[in-house]
Amino acid sequence: MTLVRWQPRGHTFWNLQREVNSPFDDMASPRLRHSVERDWVPTVDVEERDNEFVVSLDIPGVDKKDVSVTHENNILTIKGERKVERSEDEGTYHRTERCYGSFHRSFTLPRTVDSSKIRAKHKEGVLTVTLPKAEEAMEREIEIEVK
């Protein structure tokens, strides 16, 4: 069976960097390649709803205790680390494409977020941060008076 390298769309810079690095990766021994921690940037979706913003971050393999979510000066910061959990005597790796190490994502939030009600949930490899809008920032209908 022949394995074909998967090429994700939309990450042109990272694809170019991988292509430039690939000849050098092939020269390294498998043990060296899998022991190097690489920076990684989890993918994220930011959705605005009527009464809240929702930030969803893909962090499979990251334990809840290895993630922190902070909010300060209208900036939401998510930090964490995915740790390598394998020993050297398990076998020889011929290819390692999953990234390990620390990550850091920050988002500037609108002033309409009610910071006292921010919630975070970690479930099945997805961190979901819910940022409710302040009551005064939500759309409301104004009654028109008749004189």
N, C-alpha and C positions, 0 to 999 in steps of 0.2 A: 504494500500500500504506500502511495506517495502522499506526503503531507504538503499542503499548499499554504503559504503564509497568508494569514488574514490581514487585509489592509483596510482599517476603518476610514470612513469618509469624514471630511470636515476638519481634520487635524493636520493640515498641510505642513506646518512647520515641524511638528513632531515626526511626521513620516519622513521628511527630508533629513532630519537629524538621525533617525534610525538608519536610513540608507547610507549616510556618510559613515556611521559607526559600524555598520554590519561587517565589513571586511576585518576590522580589528576585533570584533566580538568572536568571529570564527577562529582567530588565531589563539585566543585565550583558552586555557583548559576549562573543561566543564566545572571543575571545583572552583576555579577562580570566578567564572561567570556567575555562579549561583550564590557566591558569598558576598558579592558587592550589593550594597543597598542603594537603590536609586530613588530620586525624588519622584513623587507621584502626586497627581492632582485629581482628586475624586471628581466625577462628573456631578453636575448640580442642575436642578430645575428651580426657577423662581416663578411662582404663580401669584397673581393678584386676584383676589375674590372680592365680593361686595364689602365684606366686613373684616377681611384679614389678608395677610400675605403668607404664603407657605413656601418654605425653602426645603427641598428634598435633596439629600446628598447620598450618593452610592458609596458605602464603605464596607463592602463584604470582608469578613475576616477580621474586623476591628471590634475588639471588646468594648463594651460600654464604659468600663473604667479607664480606657485609654483615649477617651474623647472629652473635650471640654467645649462648652458653648458659653460665650460671654457677650454682653451688650454694654457698650460704653460710648457716650457722645454720638449716638445714632449710628454706631458701627457694630454690626453683628460679626463676631469672630468665632470660627469653628477650627479647633486644632485637634490633632490626634496622631496616632501612630499605629501602623500595621506591622506587627513583629513577625520575624521569621521564626517558624516553629518546627524546625527540622534539624536533625543532628547529622554530623558528617559521616557517620557510619551507616546511614540508611541506604545508601546506594550512590550510583553515579548519575548525575543530572546531565542530559545532553542538550537541554534547552530550558531556560527559565525566563518566561515573559511576564509573569506577575510581578508587580512592583511592591516593595516593602519600604518602610521607613516612615518618617514623619510627614505630615501635610498641614497646610495652613490656608484657610480661605476666609476672606473678609468681604463684607457687603455693606455699603452705605445705605442706610434706611431712611425713608422719608420721616419727617417729624411727626407724622400722623400715627405712628406706631405707639401703642400703649405698652411701654416697657415693663410695667408691673404684671402684665398678663401673658408674657411670652412663655411658651411651653415647648419642650423638646421630647421626642419619643424615638427610641431606637428599636427597630423591629426587622428581623430577617435581612440584615445587611443594609438597611436604609435608615438614615437619620432624618427625621422630619421635624422641622422647627416651625411652629405656628406663631405668627406675630399679629395679634389682633389690632385693628385700627381703633384709635381713640374715639369715644362716643361723639365728640364734637366734629370729628373728621368725616363721619359717615353721612351719606346723602340722606336728606329727609325732605319731605314735601312740606311746603309752606302754605298755610291756608290763606286764601285771599279774602279779605274782609270786604263787605259791601256797605257802602255809606249811603 
